[in-house]
Amino acid sequence: MPHANNAGVEIRYEVDAPNAGPDDEAVVFCGDVGLGAWQFGWQHAALAGPHTVVTPETRGVGRSDAPPGPYTVEELASDVDAVCAAEGLRNAHLVGYGLGGMVALAYALASSRPASLTVVGTPPAGDAYNPDSVWADPATPAAVERSLNGLLSASFREDHPDVLARIADWRVGEDAGRDTFEAHRAAVEGFDRSDTLYELTTPTLVVHGTEDAVCPKSAAEGLADGLPRGEFHPVPGARHLAGVEASAAVNDALVGWLAEHATDPFSG
């Protein structure tokens, strides 16, 4: 598994390019509070083929280093930049969930490397986001199972108990411990781009479950409205893990967005 070094912090990541050609562009995932790489599985399956897909393990998660917190969104964005630099990516399409969406926004404000952003369940400021509703201590499987009640709609839970069981297993095996969660939560609490959204001209697709209890729909609408090139894409009936329970709809929107915002080939 390759790694990138950011000022002494090792960030592990995976690269998948099974059918990538010379004009391929890279999609880079940015993860939510304390969650393992399992969170990207539904979109990874749709994108790894026509695109190179880069999946970093967020600082403190998986096999990436876990320096003492608190962390900042800017630090996490610099980790993503280190991964992109290690892969020689000139352009990257960032897909971020929750905290990862905040990271994508911060990265696009700091660098010209991001060609487009897709953010899911993301507000313009951390005070509109409840990280306590996302993470559950992986050392307590019962708490992990309970946490899915707020992250996925009742209809999805009733119709897909097998998927719920698999997600719970993945969370127990891959999610971060409490110290990393607290470091990530500090990053969320310190994030506020509500007054500088006009500076972010990177095309941004704002995907949001209309029943998201972690981040209210109004916050996502405000994000899209405040961005010069923002586009709001609601996912009716979905909660925070909209990319899981409405994966077909989210993937269709994402694939179309990437096609619309293709740039020149990256080098690497």
N, C-alpha and C positions, 0 to 999 in steps of 0.2 A: 504494500500500500504506500503510495508516494506521500511526501510531506512537504510543507513549506515552513520556512523559519521567519517569524516576525519578531525581531528584536529579542531573540532567544526563546520565544515561545513556539513550540512545534505544533503545527496544525496538520492533522492527517486528513486525507481526502481520497476519493475514488474517482476515476475517469472511465466513462463508458462511451465508446464510439463504434458500435458494431457495424453500422452501414454508412459511416460518415465519408463524405467525398471531399474533394479539394475545395469546394465552396461552402463547406459546413461552417456553422457558427455554434458557439458554445452557450449552453444554458448552465447557470451556476445557482445552486440552491442555497438559501440562507435560513437557518432553523429557528424555531420558536423556543420559548423559555424552557430550558432543561430537557427538551425532547431529543430522543435519539434519531438516527437516520431513517428509521421506519416511517417517519412522517412524510417522506418524499416518495414512498413506493408507488402511489397511485399515479402521480404525474411522471415519475421516472419511466414507468412502463410505456407511457404514451409518447415520450420525447426521445428516449435513447434509441436512435435509429436514424431518423432524419437529422438529428443534432448530436453533437458531442455533449454529454451531460457530466458536469463536475459536481460532486457531492462532498463538501467539506463536513467534517465533524466539528461543530461549534466549540470554541474554547471551553474547556471544562467537561466536555461530553465525549464519550467513547475513548478513543486512543489519542485524542488531542491532549496537549498539556493542560493542566488545571492550576495556573498560578493563583495565589490568594486574591480574593476579590476586595472591594467591589470592582466590577467591570463598567466600562462605558460603551455606548453604542459606537462611538468613534473607534475604540479599540477593536471591537468586533468587526467593524468595517475594514480596518487595516489588516485584520486576519484574512478577510476575503480577498483583499488586494494582493496580499502575499501569495495566496493560492493562484490567483490569476497570473501574477508575474511568473511564478514557478512554471506554469504551463505555457507561458509565452502568448497569452491571449491579448490581442489588440482590442477586441470588442467582446463584451459578455452581456447576455440577457439574464438579468437577475430575477429569480423567483423566490420571494420571501414570505414566510408565514408568521404573523404576529410580531414578535421581537425581530425576526428575520426581515420582515418588511421594513421596520424602522432602520435596520442595518442597511438595507438596500437604498433607502432614501438618503441616509447619511453618506453612503459611498458615492451616490450619484452627484451629491452636492460637492464632494471633495475631488472627484476624478472624472475625466472624460471617457474612461474605459467602458462604463455601462452604456449599452446601446438602447436598452429598454428595461423597464421594471414591470413586474407583476407582483402585487402585494395582496395578501389574503388575510382578512381579519386584522387590519392594521389601522391605527389612528394617527393623526398628525402630532399627538403629544401623549406621553405615557400616563397622564392622569385620567385618560379615557380607556385605560386597559387594565384588566384585573389578572395579573399573572398567577395569583393564588388559585384561580379557577382552571388553570391549564395543567400545572405540574402536580404530581402526587408522589409521595415518597416511594420509590421502587422497592424499598425494604418492607413495605406494607401492601401486599397484593390486594387486600380488601379495599384499601383506600384508592388504589389504582382503578379497580373496577367501578367504584362509586363515582370517580371523577368523570367517567365516560357519560354519565347521565346528563351532565351539563355541557358536554362537548359535542354530543351527537343527538339528533332529534329522536323523540320517542318512537316515531314510525320506523326510522332506520334501525333502532335498537331492537324493535320487535321483529322486524323482517330479516335481520341479519345477525342472529346470536352467534353464529360461527365466526363472523368477522370480528365481533366484539371480543370474543375469547382470544383470537389471535392478536388483536391489538393489545389486550391486557398482558399477554405473554411477552410481546415485544417491548412494552413499556417497562416491565419488571427487569428484562434483560439488558435494555439499552439506555433508558433514561438516566439523567444525572442525579447525583446525590444532593443532599440539602445544601451543602456549602456552595456548590455551583449554582443551584437554584437561587440562593440569596444573592450571589454575585450577578446573575442575570436580572433578577428583580431590581437591583440597584441601577442597572443599565436602563431598564424600562422607566423607572422613576425619574431618572435624570434626562430623559429624552423630551425635547420640545422643539418642533420645527414649524409650529403653527404660524409664526410671524415671518418665516423665511421661505414659505412654499413657493412664492412667486419667483424665487431664484432658481428653482429646479425645473429645467426645461426638458429633461429626459422624458420621452413618452412613458406614461405610467397607467397600467390597467389596475384598477382598484376592485378586486373581487371580494364580495362580502355576503355571508349567509344572513338572510333577513331576520333570523331568530337567534343571532349570535348574542349570547349573554356575557361573553368575555369582553367584547368590544362592541359598543352600540352601533347600530346602523347609521345613526346620525353623525357619528365621528368619522366613519368611512366616507359618507357623502360629503362631509366638510373637507376631507382630504382631497377627494377628487375635484371638488369645486375650486379649491385653492391652488391646485396645480395648473400651470399654463397649458400642459398637454395631458391632463388627467382624464380618464374615462371610467365611469362607475358601472360595474357589472354586478347587479344583485343576483343572488342565488336563492330563489323563493323556498322558504321552509327550512333551510339548512341552518345549523348552528356553527360553532367556531371551526370545526373540522370540515368545512364545506368541501374541500378537495378530496375528502374521504367519502362522505355520504352522497355527494353529487359529483362524483369523479368524471362521469361522462360529459356532463354539461361544462364543468370547469375545464376539462381537457380540450373540449371543442373550442372554447373561448381562448384558451392559451395557445393552441396550435394556430388558430387564425390570427391572433395578435402577433405571434412570432413571424408568421409569413408576411404580415403587413409591415413589420418593422425590421426586416432583414437589412443587413448592412454589407459592407465589403467583407471578403473572407478574412478571418483572423490569421495571424502568423503563428506557427508553432508546429 
